[in-house]
Amino acid sequence: MKEKLRQFMQGRNGADELSSVSSIVVIVLLLLSLFTRWSIFYILGLALMIYMYFRMFSRNIAKRRAENQKFLNLRYNAVVAWNKKKNQFAQRKTHRFFKCPSCKQKVRVPKGRGKICITCPKCKTEFIKKS
């Protein structure tokens, strides 16, 4: 199903990630309008669908590629931030995380060492915290 939708939404410029995400959003909005009977979801779904078709058949290839690259960069940054939080959460039992008071760099130190003097690797500022 996803592959057929991707083939359908390819357009002139090839498949881009933004159109596949926006097509899923259109389907969700139209389903919401079906079940809730609120016309705002229907109007938003139709407006987004018209915009998708406008983008899909656009001849301005450079602009479409720039839009797709911007979307891919935003998605990449969100995934990287999520993975950092996930790794920090996984290490919460063995390490503590502190921010340097001067440069705001995150510093990881082992837990259970008592009061320690932490040296920031970035700006070499020393600060004392309890691990």
Secondary structure, 3 states (H helix, E strand, C coil): CHHHHHHHCCCCCCCCHHHHHHHHHHHHHHHHHHHHCCHHHHHHHHHHHHHHHHHHCCCCHHHHHHHHHHHHHHHHHHHHHHHHHHHHHHCCCCEEEEECCCCCCEEEEECCCCEEEEECCCCCCEEEEEC
